[in-house]
């Protein structure tokens, strides 16, 4: 089992109602992370977290989509940024 700290930033924090959670995943990948979060959060929040325009950072580095998660990693969900 792999223990992760998961952070929700900006509007994702508002959608989840939490700034962070600790989860345990069975496998070191995004599918297992999604399943663990689905046990804690409403379906609408899960849909928002795993939307195509949301990025993930692992230990403060943008996730490349290939690297597996390791025990103790910090995962941050980064919403799209707008500005002017």
C-alpha positions in Angstrom: 0.0 0.0 0.0 1.2 3.5 -0.9 0.3 6.5 1.3 -0.1 9.8 -0.4 -0.9 13.4 0.7 -3.3 15.0 -1.8 -3.7 18.8 -2.1 -6.5 20.6 -3.8 -5.7 24.1 -5.0 -7.8 27.2 -5.7 -11.3 26.4 -7.0 -10.7 22.6 -6.6 -10.4 23.2 -2.9 -13.9 24.8 -3.0 -15.3 21.9 -5.0 -14.0 19.2 -2.7 -14.6 21.2 0.5 -11.1 20.3 1.6 -7.6 21.6 1.3 -6.0 18.2 1.5 -6.6 14.5 2.3 -4.4 11.6 3.0 -5.2 8.4 1.0 -3.8 5.0 0.6 -3.6 3.5 -2.9 -3.2 -0.1 -3.8 -1.3 0.6 -7.0 1.2 3.5 -7.8 -0.9 5.1 -10.6 -3.6 7.6 -11.3 -6.4 5.0 -11.6 -5.8 3.8 -8.1 -5.6 7.4 -6.9 -9.0 8.1 -8.5 -10.6 5.1 -6.9 -9.3 6.1 -3.5 -10.5 9.7 -3.8 -13.9 8.5 -5.1 -14.4 6.8 -1.8 -14.0 10.2 0.0 -15.4 12.8 -2.4 -18.7 13.3 -4.4 -18.8 12.3 -8.0 -18.9 15.9 -9.2 -15.6 16.7 -7.4 -14.0 13.6 -8.9 -15.1 14.7 -12.4 -13.6 18.1 -11.8 -10.3 16.8 -10.4 -9.8 14.4 -13.4 -10.9 16.9 -16.1 -8.6 17.1 -19.1 -7.5 20.7 -18.2 -6.5 19.9 -14.6 -2.8 19.2 -14.1 -1.1 17.1 -11.4 2.1 17.9 -9.6 4.1 15.2 -7.7 6.3 16.6 -5.0 6.0 20.1 -6.5 7.0 19.0 -10.0 4.5 18.8 -12.9 3.6 15.1 -13.4 4.6 13.7 -16.8 1.8 11.1 -16.8 4.3 8.2 -16.8 6.0 8.3 -13.4 4.5 6.1 -10.7 3.6 7.4 -7.3 5.7 6.4 -4.3 4.9 6.1 -0.6 4.9 9.5 1.0 4.5 11.5 -2.2 2.6 14.8 -2.2 0.1 15.0 -5.1 -1.4 18.4 -6.0 -4.3 19.0 -8.3 -3.8 22.2 -10.2 -6.8 23.9 -11.8 -6.4 25.8 -15.1 -5.2 29.3 -14.5 -6.8 32.4 -16.0 -5.4 35.9 -16.1 -5.4 39.0 -18.0 
